[in-house]
Amino acid sequence: MPVFLPKSCKQHSTSDANSSRLVTKIRWIVEAANGRLKKWRCLDNVVCNSHIPSIGDYVRIVGSLINKYRPPIKSDDPNGLGNGFQMLMMAKKNENVLKNLCDTEPHYKYRANSKSWKRIDAHDAAVNFPTLSEEYVRQLTFGTYQIRQANSYIREHVDETGQYAIDVSQMKSDPIH
């Protein structure tokens, strides 16, 4: 179960956030399977009490039909098991590099009105602005979910004129907020 954020805190601890991400990854496949079952008329609404003794049979029949005639929810990914183990190892690591950097070097802490950050646009963009390949992002995020979320995230952060604000640190050339 995901951890709820206490009212006194602004963000989850690293271990709580990692735990919540793992739950989300697992819940996705469960919800996808439930969605397939709900597409069948006999299982799409509340079932009458008189059908309770037979509901297990209905689910087994529908499940076998889905398994026979529908493609798998997730194809057999040769890296799937490895990704799962890697996700568990990363979650147990409990290291938050960005938090450690902000705690040890105060000029990294982002403040909207801080003079240590400068807003840039495409004309001012540095040559060394990081470029990530789609394959690297897939490896970093263990799949495509975050890649599919990127479009909605960008729409939330683009202003009315279509501009996307990027802030860079004036103290060092590489950190980007």
C-alpha positions in Angstrom: 0.0 0.0 0.0 1.4 3.4 -0.9 2.4 5.6 2.1 0.4 8.7 2.7 2.2 12.0 3.1 1.9 13.4 6.7 0.5 16.9 6.8 3.7 18.3 8.3 5.8 17.1 5.4 6.2 18.5 1.8 7.5 15.3 0.2 8.0 11.6 0.9 11.3 10.2 2.2 13.3 8.4 -0.5 12.4 5.0 0.8 8.6 5.9 0.9 8.8 7.3 -2.6 10.6 4.2 -3.9 8.1 1.9 -2.2 5.2 3.9 -3.7 6.7 3.6 -7.2 7.0 -0.2 -6.9 3.4 -0.4 -5.8 2.4 1.7 -8.8 4.3 -0.6 -11.2 2.6 -3.7 -9.7 -0.8 -2.1 -9.6 -0.7 -1.3 -13.3 -0.6 -4.9 -14.4 -3.3 -5.9 -11.9 -5.6 -3.0 -13.1 -4.9 -4.0 -16.7 -6.0 -7.6 -16.0 -9.1 -6.4 -14.1 -10.0 -4.1 -17.1 -9.9 -7.1 -19.4 -12.3 -9.0 -17.2 -14.6 -6.0 -16.9 -15.1 -5.9 -20.7 -17.2 -9.0 -20.5 -20.9 -8.3 -19.9 -21.3 -10.9 -17.2 -18.5 -9.3 -15.1 -18.9 -5.6 -16.0 -21.3 -4.7 -13.2 -22.2 -5.7 -9.7 -23.0 -9.4 -9.6 -26.3 -10.5 -8.0 -26.0 -12.5 -4.8 -27.6 -15.5 -6.5 -24.6 -15.7 -8.8 -22.0 -15.7 -6.0 -21.5 -19.5 -6.0 -20.8 -19.4 -9.8 -18.6 -16.3 -10.0 -15.4 -18.3 -9.7 -16.4 -20.4 -12.7 -17.3 -17.2 -14.7 -13.9 -15.7 -14.0 -12.1 -18.9 -15.0 -14.1 -19.2 -18.2 -13.6 -15.6 -19.2 -9.9 -15.8 -18.2 -9.3 -18.9 -20.3 -11.0 -17.1 -23.3 -8.9 -14.0 -22.8 -5.7 -16.2 -22.6 -6.6 -18.1 -25.7 -7.8 -15.2 -28.0 -6.1 -12.1 -26.7 -2.5 -11.1 -26.8 -0.7 -11.0 -23.4 -0.8 -7.8 -21.4 3.0 -7.7 -21.3 5.0 -9.6 -23.9 7.8 -11.9 -22.8 10.5 -9.4 -22.2 13.9 -11.1 -21.8 14.9 -8.3 -19.4 11.7 -8.4 -17.4 12.9 -10.4 -14.5 16.2 -8.6 -14.5 14.4 -5.2 -14.4 12.3 -6.4 -11.5 15.4 -7.4 -9.5 17.1 -4.1 -10.5 14.1 -2.1 -9.3 14.1 -3.9 -6.0 17.8 -3.3 -5.6 17.5 0.4 -6.5 14.6 0.8 -4.0 16.6 -0.7 -1.2 19.6 1.6 -2.0 17.8 4.4 -0.2 20.2 7.0 -1.6 18.9 10.3 -2.9 21.8 11.9 -4.8 19.9 15.2 -5.4 18.9 15.5 -1.8 22.5 14.9 -0.7 23.8 17.4 -3.2 21.3 20.1 -1.9 22.2 19.3 1.7 25.9 19.6 1.2 26.0 22.4 -1.3 23.4 25.1 -0.5 23.7 26.9 -3.8 22.0 23.8 -5.5 18.9 24.4 -3.5 16.3 25.8 -5.9 14.5 29.0 -5.0 12.4 30.7 -7.6 13.7 34.2 -6.6 17.3 33.1 -6.0 20.1 34.9 -7.9 22.0 31.6 -8.2 19.5 30.4 -10.9 19.0 31.9 -14.3 16.1 31.3 -16.6 17.1 30.6 -20.2 15.2 30.1 -23.4 16.1 28.3 -26.6 18.3 31.2 -27.8 20.4 31.1 -24.6 20.6 27.3 -24.4 24.0 26.0 -23.6 25.7 23.7 -26.0 26.3 21.2 -23.2 22.5 20.9 -22.4 22.0 17.3 -21.6 20.4 15.1 -24.3 19.0 11.7 -23.3 18.3 9.0 -25.7 14.9 7.2 -25.5 16.7 3.9 -24.7 18.6 5.6 -21.8 15.4 6.9 -20.4 13.7 3.5 -20.7 16.6 2.0 -18.7 16.6 4.7 -16.2 12.8 4.5 -15.6 12.5 0.7 -16.1 9.9 1.0 -18.9 7.8 3.3 -21.0 5.3 4.6 -18.4 7.3 7.8 -17.6 7.9 8.4 -21.3 4.2 8.3 -22.0 3.6 10.7 -19.1 6.1 13.2 -20.5 3.6 14.8 -22.9 1.1 15.6 -20.1 3.9 16.8 -17.8 5.1 19.2 -20.5 1.6 20.5 -21.2 1.3 21.3 -17.5 4.5 23.4 -17.5 4.2 25.3 -20.7 2.9 28.8 -20.4 0.2 30.4 -22.6 2.7 31.5 -25.2 4.1 28.0 -25.6 7.3 28.6 -23.7 8.8 26.1 -21.3 10.9 27.6 -18.6 14.3 26.1 -17.9 16.4 27.3 -15.0 20.2 26.7 -14.9 22.6 27.2 -12.0 24.9 30.2 -12.4 27.3 28.6 -9.8 28.1 25.5 -11.9 27.5 24.9 -15.6 25.9 21.4 -15.4 23.0 21.4 -12.9 19.5 22.0 -14.4 16.3 22.5 -12.5 
